[in-house]
């Protein structure tokens, strides 16, 4: 793999994925999308990983969205295929079985914000902006933005953002529920790493089952969701990790989980 995407071990069980096209505002070229897909496959094949951070290289852009220079010479059919490829890649991010955190260190517009929306959590720099700006280009969000944003912040607020194409600053993003945390830029990455490491010290089977229960349950009715939660809970009961957690609690020590 070349260096369009890098994977770095932050601590045991925690990975940092970095989009590495700072000269192009980390825009989603076809090659970058391919490498994101390869990185996701690598993550999914590693049973030791419990949390994943995703960010962009540099301090100007998390991801500016689609690579419009690459798109300039495309036919209409090619554009449609490219947007589908972005959507498919974003979906791969969403399907990573462990908790994922978008570390929004710079602007996240269009497909860049759509990628962040596919993560479980978003942590944002106070010095940047995010937005679904597609209607200003006479198109609409096509990689999940109309669906994920509405589910995250509510239909009315999502419509206001998408119809106006106006980016929002960090404080506004936080108040909308678009991001979970904001930090000053000089502290952003370390705060994100610390939070991810806190997650990574918890029971790995429990983390995967919790993500599964939340993501499935939110898309269905409460009765069905509660039943699915019960099934996910049952998966944690016969594990060695659960026994280790109880023993560690009794012995007043930190548990050592192995994902078994």
N, C-alpha and C positions, 0 to 999 in steps of 0.2 A: 504494500500500500504506500502511496506517496504521502505527501505531507498536507493534503487539503483538509484532513481530519486527523487530530492527534488524540490518543487515549493515554491518560496519565493516572497512575495510582496515587490517590491523595493520602490514603491510610488503608489498612487492611479492610477490604470489602467495599471501598468507595472509589469510584472512577470519575475522572473529569474528562469529558469529551469537549474538544475545542474545534470550532470551525475556523479554518486557517486560510482565509482569503482577505486579509485586512486591506490590501490595495484595492479590492472591489467591494468593500463594506460587507464582506462575508456573504455576498449574494449567492443565491442557490443556482449555480451553474449545473449542467448535466453531470459533469465529472464530480462535483461536490456531492450531489445527491447520491451518486453511485457509492461514494466513500462513506457517506452517512449510513447507507444500507449495509455495507460491509461491516462497519463498526457496530451496528445494532446486532448483527449476526454473531459477532465476536462476544459481545456482552451477554447475549442469550445463551451462549455455549459455556459461559463461566458461572458455575454454580456458587462460587464464592462471593459474587458481587451482590451487595444488598442495597446500594443506592448509587444513582448516577447524576452527576452535575453536567449541564450542557451550557456552554458559553461561546462567545466569539473572540477571536484574537484582536488585540488592540483595545483602545478605549473609546472609539467613535461609534462602532456598530456591533450589536449582537448579531443581527442579520437584517440586511436591508430588503430582503424578499427576493423575488425572482430576478434573474440576471437579464435586465432589459436590453443590454448591449447584445447578448447572445440571441435574444428573441427578435431583434430588429429585422433580421433577414429571413425570418420563418414565414411559411405559409400559414393560413388560418388553421389548417389541419395539424400542422406541426405545433402550433401554439397550444391547441387543445390537448395534444398528447403530452406536451411538456408540463402543463398545469396538472394533468392527471398524474404524472410522475411525481410532482411535488406533493400532491395529495396522498399518493401511495406511500411516499417516504415519511410524511408526517404521521400517517397511520402506523407505520412501523415503530416510530418513536412512542406513540400512544400505547402500543402493545408490549413494550418492554415490561416484563413481569414484576420488576422491582420499582420502588419509588424513584421518580425522576424529578429533577429541579432545574428549571431554566434560570440561569444567572444572567439577567439582562443588563449587561455592562455598557451598552450603547444602544443606538436606535434599533427598534424592532418594528419594521413596517411590512404590511402585506404578508407575504409568505413567511417572513421572519417572525411576526407575531403569531401567525398560524402554527408555526413550529412550537413556539413557547406555550400556546394554548393546549397543545397535545401533551405537555408535561403535567405531572401531578401538582406541582407547586411552581410559583414564580417569585424570584427575589430580584429587585430592580434597583439600579443606581438612582440616586436623587437628582442626578445631573442630566438625565436623558428623557426620551419620549418614546411612546409606542402608539401604533395606530393601524387600523385597516383602511388604507388610503385608496383602495382600488377605484371607487366611483369617480375620483378626480381624474382617472385615466380612462373613464368610460367603460369600465368593466366592473365585475364584482369579485369579492373574495371567492376563490375557487378551490382552496385546499383545506376546507373545513371551517373557515372563519365564521360564516353565517350561522353555522350550527353550534360550534363549541363556544363562541362568545356569548350567544343568547342563553345557552345552558349555564354558563358561568356567572354572568352578571345580570341576567334578566332580559326579556325581549325588548322592552322600551329603551333601555340604556344601550343595548347592542345596536338597535336601529339608529339611535342618535349618533353613535360613533361611525357606523357604516355609511349612513346617508350623508353625513357632513364631511366624511373623510378627514376629519380633524384629528391630529395626534393629541394624546393627553400626556401631561407631565406626571411625575412619580406620585405626588400627593393625591392627585385626582385618580390615578390608577389604583392606588391603595383604597381610597374611599369607595370606589366602584366595586371593589372585590376582584379586580382584574389581576392584581398581584397580592401576595400574602405578606410580604415584608419589603421595606425599602431601607437602604443604607447609603451613607456617604460613599462616593466612588472609591476612596482609598481603603475603605474597610469592607467593601462589597464581597470580594472573592473569599477573603478569610472568614467572614461571617457565614457565607454560604457553605464553605468547607466544614466549618464547625457544626453547622446544623445537619449537614449530610452525614457527618461522622457520628453525631448523636443518634440519627436514624440507624446507621450501620452497626451500632453496638446492640441493637435489639434483635429479637428472634427472627431469623431469616424466613422461616416457613410462615411465621405469623405475619410478617410484612407482606409477603406475596398474597396470602389469603385475605388480609385486610384490604389490599388494593383491589383484588378481584371482587370482594363483597361490595365495596363502595361503588366501583365502576359499573358493575352489573346492576346493583340495586337501584342506582339513581335513574336508570333507564326504564324501570318497570314500576308497577304499583307496590304499595307498602307491604301488603301481605306476601307477595311473591319475593320481594326484597328481603323480608325477615326470614323467610324460609331458606333463601340462598345464604344469608348470613349464618344461619344455623348449620348448614352443610359445610361452610368454610370454617366455622369454629370447630366442628367435629374433626377436621383434618389436623388440627393442632394438638388434640388431646393425646393421641398415642405416641407423640414424639419424645425423643430423648431430651430435646431442648426444653420442653415443658417441665420435665423432671428436674433438669438442671436449674431452671428458673426458680422452682420451689426450694430446692436445696440451697441455692445461693441466698435466697431471701431469709431462710432459717439461720444460715451461717453468717449473715450480715456481710456478704462479700459480693463483688460484681460477678454476674454470671458469664460463663464462657460458652457461647453458643456455636454449634458446628453445622447447623442446618440438617440435623438428623432427627 
